[in-house]
Amino acid sequence: MNALCDLSATELVQQFSSGGASPVDVIESVFRRMDAAEPHLCAAWLPDYDAALAAARASEARWRQKAPIGALDGVPVTIKEMIATKGAPKPLGTAAGDMTPQAEDAPPAARLREAGAILFAKTTNPDFGMLSSGLSSFHKLARNPWDVSRTPGGSSAGAAAAAAAGYGPLHLGTDIGGSIRLPAGWCGIYGLKPSLGRVPINPPYIGRVAGPMTRTVADTALMMGVLSLPDTRDYMSLPFESIDWSNLNIDLKGVKIGLQMDAGCGIPLDPEVANAVEQAAILFQDAGATIKRVAPFFTADMLNGLDRFWRARFLDEMQALPAERHHLILPYIREWVEPARSYSGQEVYTGFNQIMLMRALGQKWFAPFQFVISPTSPVPAFPAELASPLHDPARPFEHIGFTVAWNMTEQPAASINCGFTSEGLPIGLQIVGRRFDDIGVLKLSQAFETMRGEQRPWPSNW
């Protein structure tokens, strides 16, 4: 039998309702798992056993009275360290960060708490969320549960590792270029980057979203029913839309799916990754979908321009810190940002303008399809000690060609496991939907989760 910490959120809610399990037993199971795995994974930060146990006892009493306060009452959840939670500092994953306790929950954390979820720990991320790895000047090095010599990915590093290792069923990450999908792919879990504004956040920014990271599509759908509720603090949020997140049925007959096997730039596609994605496409085709291969619209100029703009933006943020903290930032990050000191205004503007070009070309490119599938990453998880697959601050984003454009086009995109390498490392399939069609992405993901067959057991060698 699975330990309680390995049950899905949908299973836990059913167990709480029937009296088959108690929120207290579940949170104790989660902490036992975390205590065993943390020395190996370094995925969690600021766990609060006493507060979590008190919240679990209160939830247990509500369930006994048949009066849960929300859809997630008693279900454990972790929150990425980049997302503010009341009373906890938000150092942004860097030793140069501010340790002042936050005055209030950010919108996603507030919605989860209001729904009765038990926020028992934060999860780790790299300096300022700027890396696709768990390398941080503040947190211990996060590692991948499938192979602790490999990275879990990033920047939602701890969230992905925690989900794969069974620190409860629900985890919240953020994504501005692949920071939910890349670690989800490398850790074999499900991660959704919603449409921009679907999940209110604070502070909002171009391309930046918060989203679920779970083991199952159904659990992500359950979270979205809570996370998508409105919050006026996000001045870029979408108008609230009442969506039946529980209805994940889809008829694949005639559904038009684009198959993208070339990112358009960056590092070459690993053959094992390519084969797993090709096999996924065959499953969709056998189920009645129409599959058409597509050449990329994304280019090296787009990637390099965005990189240039991000360097300039980060230089401004870094200079806002007290000068005596600058040396505390991860050396890789400091080396990456250094060229921005010499950029002209025109160079920064033309870098930013690549975002608008992505939106214009991406919309036209996507128009013939309801969905596009691709690899999440061109390569499997790389060594944990590296900042990126190339570990070169001059070429830091050569692995995000499949993911980053969809942040800028504001479209929903998810990563779901579609196989394993010969070394046993997970391979992610990215599923992209039309702008605002978050529920469509979940439906196609649910169809694939059903079609892909039995998965390997989750890592448990703690």
JOZINOR-V644299 format. One record per helix or strand of 2 or more residues. SS is the DSSP state (a for helix, b for strand). FROM is the first residue (numbers start at 1). TO is the last residue. If there is no record, write none. Layout:
# JOZINOR-V644299
ss->SS from->FROM to->TO
ss->SS from->FROM to->TO
This chain:
# JOZINOR-V644299
ss->a from->4 to->6
ss->a from->9 to->18
ss->a from->23 to->41
ss->b from->44 to->45
ss->a from->49 to->64
ss->b from->76 to->80
ss->b from->101 to->102
ss->a from->107 to->114
ss->b from->118 to->123
ss->a from->127 to->129
ss->a from->157 to->165
ss->b from->170 to->175
ss->a from->181 to->187
ss->b from->190 to->193
ss->b from->209 to->214
ss->a from->217 to->227
ss->b from->256 to->260
ss->a from->271 to->286
ss->b from->290 to->294
ss->a from->300 to->319
ss->a from->323 to->328
ss->a from->331 to->342
ss->a from->345 to->366
ss->b from->371 to->375
ss->a from->393 to->395
ss->a from->404 to->408
ss->b from->413 to->420
ss->b from->426 to->433
ss->a from->438 to->451
